[in-house]
């Protein structure tokens, strides 16, 4: 017997998932603990010199930067002294750091992930227990140095960390961001990320506002959203959408991302290249904040150093 779409929608709703995207784009009605609606995240803060450039530009423009996604080329490629310097500067500026543990498939023997079809098969999930062990070890190394935030691409490893926390084998005073590479693009996927213990998650960048509203309706944790990416990532320029994104997705982070295939995360790039890009991204963040204030005066950005951020412990 044929089943109507409306009947399927009712079944989805009984399971806690919206039966349709929310075309009225309602305000989320949610916020960060400080009552504000959005914050600024900078991806690709690759080492102490790049962070110094960000801090200089942030202070010059008086732009709040709340969170850094750092060591995208892999935390393993930074020595302890570099990581300690980075943690110290971030702590002094009261910025949360989401550190990326180093071992990933690019350093494994498997090459399926570099093919177009391989990418469709969860290409960045970790291969085997040996690879998981390396990721956990790198997280614990960076925790001992002082970092209290990490990014994971693999839902299985996210679930494993949660189990280890329950057993007392992994620290609990941390936040874990689920990467865009996990491919969250629906309310069902977003709810799963929250249930697995993600502190925030990064959905794909090209969702419509009704799709975004449906995702927010089933989740409470912050959503990390690409306001701007390179064309290598699809060229998602959502700068003019920023006011409504903040209203629909709150609490959310605005992300500015060059995308891995643009080459910026190649460890052989110079610090100077990263520094120049970081200065531009701070400028773009300033524009986005001013644009939100002009068009949605009731939607507020958190001040620098919000007290609930997991800044490094140094």
Secondary structure as UniProt FT lines:
FT   HELIX           5..14
FT   TURN            15..16
FT   TURN            23..24
FT   TURN            33..34
FT   STRAND          38..45
FT   HELIX           48..61
FT   STRAND          67..70
FT   TURN            72..73
FT   HELIX           75..77
FT   HELIX           80..93
FT   STRAND          96..100
FT   HELIX           105..107
FT   HELIX           112..114
FT   HELIX           116..120
FT   TURN            121..124
FT   HELIX           128..145
FT   STRAND          149..152
FT   HELIX           155..166
FT   TURN            167..168
FT   STRAND          175..178
FT   HELIX           180..182
FT   HELIX           187..195
FT   TURN            196..197
FT   STRAND          200..201
FT   TURN            205..206
FT   HELIX           209..217
FT   STRAND          222..229
FT   HELIX           231..233
FT   HELIX           239..241
FT   HELIX           242..249
FT   STRAND          252..257
FT   HELIX           260..262
FT   TURN            263..265
FT   TURN            267..268
FT   HELIX           271..295
FT   TURN            297..298
FT   TURN            304..305
FT   TURN            307..308
//
